[in-house]
Amino acid sequence: MLPQLFQCARRPHRQCIVPRLLRNTHDGATPASSKSSGRTTSFGFQTVPEESKESLVKGVFDNVASKYDVMNDASSFGVHRLWKDTFVSTLKPGRKGPMRCIDVAGGTGDIALRILDHAREEYADRETTVEIVDINAQMLGEGFKRFKKTMYHNTPQVSFHEANAQELPMSLFKDNTYDLYTIAFGIRNCTSIPAVLEEAYRVLKPGATFACLEFSKVNNPLMSRLYDQYSFSVIPLMGTILAGDRESYQYLVESIRKFPSQPEFAQMIKDAGFATGAPHDGGAWTDLWGGIACIHTGVKV
């Protein structure tokens, strides 16, 4: 089924995946792996060349794609669903009329589906659209299967695109286009967070919203210790039992610890040009469950 999706890449507003080749070479972009920059970045607790991280992360998500939702449910006891519900409900998609949304690192489609459901159920909006973007075709395949079971399948309301959040092809993702940019539990896996934020700023309309849901820093020392013990002991073990893959889930746990703190990430959003609230919980960000997860928002000015 998935190969058929590539056939509709030229037809706008249809379920399609943009071929990876377009991301690497479109608009004169140079493949990241073609030349060593000499710069390094983190891959979990490892330090790796910048040009290696993309393929390493791709390998992780190739491995976990088919079990991604099952593992999320098991490792969080289903709480990730509540966080995603809160994330979307605070954004109120559809409240001011139909929106054009882009959901990045959204391959499995759970945020996009929540956006469309919220707009329809709360505001009788059947015109809001979501373009789902992910660098990993396996994850997009899982999202496509999810949407086949919904009323949005084969409608203009949803489309799928394989693309890199750091360099969205300008012919497909034009400047000043979107009313809402969402990214949930994905930005920490990107090689350059500032590059992702710059692209988000570019494609959003003036006055539009950037919204990120991501794991963050737990502020309570006791809760932080318990959370660390659970994360490093239980989650990789669950990966072994449920998905047959300990290493990928070890990386995902480590990547959470390497992600910037709430104030640091809020400053990165501000540095990209977005207006944010005051630098505290309830301002530039909203902590969920003591900071295990966090919602960051910014407005393009």
C-alpha positions as CSV (number, residue, x, y, z in Angstrom):
1,M,0.0,0.0,0.0
2,L,2.7,2.5,1.0
3,P,4.5,2.6,-2.4
4,Q,1.3,3.9,-4.0
5,L,1.5,7.0,-1.9
6,F,4.5,8.2,-3.8
7,Q,2.4,8.4,-7.0
8,C,0.4,11.4,-5.7
9,A,3.2,13.6,-4.8
10,R,2.3,16.1,-7.6
11,R,-1.4,16.3,-6.6
12,P,-1.9,18.9,-3.8
13,H,-4.0,18.2,-0.8
14,R,-4.0,14.4,-1.2
15,Q,-2.5,11.7,1.0
16,C,1.0,11.6,-0.3
17,I,4.6,11.1,0.8
18,V,7.1,13.4,-0.8
19,P,10.0,11.3,-2.0
20,R,13.1,11.5,0.2
21,L,15.2,12.6,-2.9
22,L,13.3,15.9,-3.0
23,R,14.3,16.7,0.5
24,N,18.0,16.0,-0.1
25,T,18.4,17.9,-3.4
26,H,15.5,20.2,-3.9
27,D,16.1,24.0,-4.2
28,G,19.8,23.4,-4.4
29,A,20.2,21.8,-1.0
30,T,23.3,19.7,-0.4
31,P,22.9,16.3,1.2
32,A,24.0,16.5,4.8
33,S,26.1,13.4,4.5
34,S,28.1,14.5,1.5
35,K,30.7,16.4,3.4
36,S,32.0,16.2,7.0
37,S,31.5,19.5,8.9
38,G,33.8,18.5,11.7
39,R,31.0,19.4,14.2
40,T,29.6,16.9,16.7
41,T,26.2,16.5,18.4
42,S,24.6,14.1,20.9
43,F,23.0,10.8,20.0
44,G,21.7,9.9,23.4
45,F,24.7,10.0,25.7
46,Q,27.1,9.4,22.7
47,T,28.9,12.2,20.9
48,V,28.7,11.7,17.1
49,P,29.5,13.7,14.0
50,E,26.6,15.9,13.1
51,E,26.2,14.3,9.6
52,S,25.8,10.9,11.3
53,K,22.9,11.7,13.6
54,E,20.2,11.7,11.0
55,S,20.9,8.2,9.8
56,L,21.3,6.9,13.4
57,V,17.9,8.4,14.4
58,K,16.4,7.0,11.3
59,G,17.6,3.6,12.3
60,V,16.0,3.9,15.7
61,F,12.6,4.8,14.3
62,D,12.8,2.2,11.6
63,N,13.1,-0.3,14.4
64,V,10.4,1.1,16.7
65,A,7.8,2.2,14.1
66,S,5.5,-0.8,14.2
67,K,5.6,-0.9,18.1
68,Y,5.7,2.8,18.7
69,D,2.2,3.2,20.0
70,V,2.3,0.0,22.0
71,M,5.5,1.0,23.7
72,N,4.2,4.6,24.5
73,D,1.2,3.1,26.1
74,A,3.2,0.6,28.2
75,S,6.0,2.9,29.2
76,S,3.8,5.8,30.2
77,F,0.8,3.8,31.4
78,G,-1.2,5.6,28.7
79,V,-0.4,9.0,30.1
80,H,1.1,10.2,26.8
81,R,-2.5,10.2,25.5
82,L,-3.6,12.7,28.2
83,W,-0.6,14.9,27.4
84,K,-1.4,14.9,23.7
85,D,-5.1,15.6,24.5
86,T,-4.0,18.6,26.7
87,F,-1.6,19.8,24.0
88,V,-4.2,20.0,21.3
89,S,-7.1,21.2,23.4
90,T,-5.0,24.2,24.7
91,L,-4.3,25.2,21.0
92,K,-8.1,25.2,20.2
93,P,-7.8,24.4,16.5
94,G,-10.9,25.5,14.6
95,R,-12.0,28.1,17.2
96,K,-11.3,31.0,14.8
97,G,-12.3,29.2,11.7
98,P,-10.6,26.7,9.4
99,M,-6.8,26.5,9.8
100,R,-3.9,25.2,7.7
101,C,-1.7,23.2,10.0
102,I,1.6,21.5,9.7
103,D,2.5,18.7,12.1
104,V,6.2,17.9,12.0
105,A,7.8,14.7,13.3
106,G,4.1,13.6,13.3
107,G,4.4,10.3,11.3
108,T,2.1,8.2,13.4
109,G,-0.6,10.8,12.9
110,D,-1.9,11.0,16.5
111,I,-1.5,14.7,16.9
112,A,-3.0,15.4,13.4
113,L,-6.0,13.2,14.2
114,R,-6.6,15.1,17.5
115,I,-6.4,18.4,15.7
116,L,-9.0,17.4,13.1
117,D,-11.2,15.8,15.7
118,H,-11.1,18.8,18.0
119,A,-11.9,21.2,15.1
120,R,-14.8,19.0,14.0
121,E,-16.2,18.1,17.4
122,E,-15.8,21.5,19.2
123,Y,-16.4,23.9,16.3
124,A,-18.1,21.9,13.5
125,D,-15.1,22.6,11.3
126,R,-14.5,20.2,8.5
127,E,-12.2,22.5,6.5
128,T,-9.1,22.6,8.8
129,T,-6.2,20.7,7.1
130,V,-3.1,19.1,8.5
131,E,0.0,18.3,6.5
132,I,1.9,15.5,8.4
133,V,5.7,15.7,7.9
134,D,8.2,13.1,9.1
135,I,11.7,12.2,8.0
136,N,10.9,8.5,8.4
137,A,8.8,6.6,5.9
138,Q,8.1,3.8,8.3
139,M,6.5,6.1,10.8
140,L,4.5,7.8,8.0
141,G,3.3,4.3,7.0
142,E,1.9,3.8,10.5
143,G,0.1,7.1,10.4
144,F,-1.4,6.3,7.0
145,K,-2.7,3.0,8.3
146,R,-4.3,4.9,11.3
147,F,-6.0,7.4,9.0
148,K,-7.4,4.7,6.8
149,K,-9.7,3.9,9.7
150,T,-11.0,7.4,9.9
151,M,-13.4,9.7,8.1
152,Y,-10.5,11.9,7.0
153,H,-9.0,9.2,4.7
154,N,-8.9,10.2,1.0
155,T,-10.1,13.8,1.9
156,P,-8.2,17.1,1.4
157,Q,-8.0,17.4,5.2
158,V,-4.8,15.3,5.6
159,S,-1.7,14.6,3.6
160,F,1.6,12.9,4.4
161,H,5.1,14.1,3.4
162,E,8.6,12.7,4.0
163,A,10.8,15.7,4.7
164,N,13.5,16.9,7.0
165,A,12.3,19.4,9.6
166,Q,15.6,21.3,9.3
167,E,15.3,21.9,5.6
168,L,11.7,21.7,4.4
169,P,11.6,21.9,0.6
170,M,10.6,25.5,-0.2
171,S,8.5,24.5,-3.3
172,L,6.3,22.4,-1.1
173,F,6.4,24.3,2.2
174,K,6.3,28.0,1.3
175,D,7.0,31.0,3.4
176,N,4.2,32.5,5.5
177,T,1.8,29.6,4.8
178,Y,0.6,27.9,8.0
179,D,-1.7,29.0,10.9
180,L,-0.3,26.4,13.3
181,Y,2.9,24.4,13.5
182,T,3.0,21.5,15.9
183,I,5.8,19.1,16.8
184,A,5.3,16.5,19.6
185,F,8.1,14.4,21.1
186,G,10.2,14.9,18.0
187,I,12.4,18.0,18.1
188,R,14.9,16.4,20.5
189,N,15.7,13.9,17.9
190,C,16.7,16.5,15.3
191,T,20.4,17.3,14.7
192,S,19.9,21.1,14.9
193,I,17.1,22.4,17.1
194,P,17.8,26.0,16.0
195,A,17.5,25.0,12.3
196,V,14.1,23.4,13.0
197,L,12.9,26.5,14.8
198,E,14.1,28.7,11.9
199,E,12.1,26.6,9.4
200,A,9.1,26.7,11.7
201,Y,9.3,30.5,11.7
202,R,9.7,30.6,8.0
203,V,6.6,28.6,7.1
204,L,4.3,30.1,9.6
205,K,2.2,33.2,8.8
206,P,2.7,36.3,10.9
207,G,0.7,36.0,14.1
208,A,0.6,32.2,13.8
209,T,1.5,29.7,16.5
210,F,4.5,27.4,17.0
211,A,3.7,24.7,19.6
212,C,6.0,22.0,20.9
213,L,5.2,19.1,23.2
214,E,8.4,17.5,24.5
215,F,9.9,15.6,27.4
216,S,11.6,18.0,29.7
217,K,13.3,18.4,33.1
218,V,11.6,17.3,36.3
219,N,12.0,20.0,39.0
220,N,11.2,18.1,42.2
221,P,14.5,16.3,43.2
222,L,12.7,13.2,44.7
223,M,10.4,12.9,41.7
224,S,13.4,13.3,39.4
225,R,15.3,10.5,41.0
226,L,12.3,8.1,40.8
227,Y,11.7,9.1,37.2
228,D,15.4,8.4,36.3
229,Q,15.3,5.0,38.0
230,Y,12.1,4.1,36.2
231,S,13.3,5.5,32.8
232,F,16.7,3.7,32.8
233,S,15.6,0.5,34.4
234,V,12.1,-0.2,33.2
235,I,11.7,1.4,29.7
236,P,14.7,-0.3,28.0
237,L,13.5,-3.6,29.6
238,M,10.0,-3.0,28.1
239,G,11.7,-2.4,24.8
240,T,13.3,-5.8,25.0
241,I,10.1,-7.6,26.0
242,L,7.5,-5.8,23.8
243,A,9.6,-4.7,20.8
244,G,12.7,-6.9,20.9
245,D,14.8,-3.8,20.9
246,R,16.5,-2.5,24.0
247,E,19.1,-0.2,22.3
248,S,16.5,2.0,20.6
249,Y,14.6,2.6,23.8
250,Q,17.8,3.2,25.7
251,Y,18.6,6.0,23.1
252,L,15.1,7.5,23.5
253,V,15.5,7.7,27.3
254,E,19.0,9.2,27.0
255,S,17.8,11.7,24.4
256,I,15.3,13.1,26.9
257,R,18.1,13.8,29.4
258,K,20.2,15.6,26.7
259,F,17.3,18.0,25.7
260,P,17.6,21.6,27.0
261,S,15.8,22.6,30.1
262,Q,12.6,24.6,30.0
263,P,14.2,28.0,30.3
264,E,16.9,27.1,27.8
265,F,14.5,25.8,25.1
266,A,12.2,28.8,25.7
267,Q,15.2,31.1,24.9
268,M,15.9,29.1,21.8
269,I,12.3,29.7,20.6
270,K,12.7,33.4,21.4
271,D,16.0,33.6,19.6
272,A,14.3,32.2,16.5
273,G,12.1,35.3,16.4
274,F,9.0,34.1,18.2
275,A,7.3,36.1,20.9
276,T,6.9,34.0,24.0
277,G,5.5,34.5,27.5
278,A,7.5,35.2,30.6
279,P,10.3,32.7,31.3
280,H,8.4,30.5,33.8
281,D,5.9,27.7,34.1
282,G,2.6,29.1,33.0
283,G,4.3,31.7,30.8
284,A,6.6,30.6,28.0
285,W,5.9,27.0,28.8
286,T,3.5,24.8,30.7
287,D,4.8,21.8,32.7
288,L,2.9,18.6,32.7
289,W,3.3,16.1,35.5
290,G,6.0,18.1,37.2
291,G,8.0,18.7,34.1
292,I,8.1,15.1,32.8
293,A,6.6,16.6,29.7
294,C,6.2,20.3,28.7
295,I,4.3,22.4,26.3
296,H,6.2,25.4,24.7
297,T,4.5,27.9,22.5
298,G,5.6,31.0,20.5
299,V,3.9,33.4,18.2
300,K,5.5,34.6,14.9
301,V,5.9,38.4,14.9
